[in-house]
Amino acid sequence: MLLTYAILKFEPSDSGFYICWGCLVWVPSVYTSPGMYLVNHPVNLGTQIVASYQTTNGDTKTSLLLTSGWWGLSRHFHYVPEILSSFFWTVPALFNHCLPYFYVVFLTILLLDRAKRDDDRCRSKYGKYWKLYCDKVRYRVVPGIY
């Protein structure tokens, strides 16, 4: 017997044909359909730079440096939504005091510093490929600003 959550209490429900069919057929089919579509209809995901580098034990590896989509706007664009979400979590506190905004300021400084350190690490790892990547994607975090 399956339990379903309804109005703050657990109630038993029958495990009949619809529940079994849904769990065994519907959910696996529907949840995997986007992946199956992409397998059968490949999509060009944009431009990239194929960068090679050497590991500490001398092996040569390759990586893709994305130059389109979000990563075509800035090299660490994924930090922007994180900073914005922390700001919007704080907005309900209004602007009567600066204390609620400590987290936003702290996170912004932390992520901007991390972006600089990541750029330095990638510059030493990828060398000329990172220079080419920085020429194509000019901004580090915020497009048009930094």
SULKA-V408990 format. One record per run of one state. SS is the DSSP state (helix for helix, strand for strand, loop for the rest). FROM is the first residue (numbers start at 1). TO is the last residue. Records with the same first field share a line. If there is no record, write none. Layout:
SS = FROM-TO + FROM-TO
This chain:
loop = 1-1 + 7-8 + 14-16 + 41-47 + 55-59 + 67-69 + 74-77 + 92-98 + 127-127 + 137-146
strand = 2-6 + 9-13 + 48-54 + 60-66
helix = 17-40 + 70-73 + 78-91 + 99-126 + 128-136
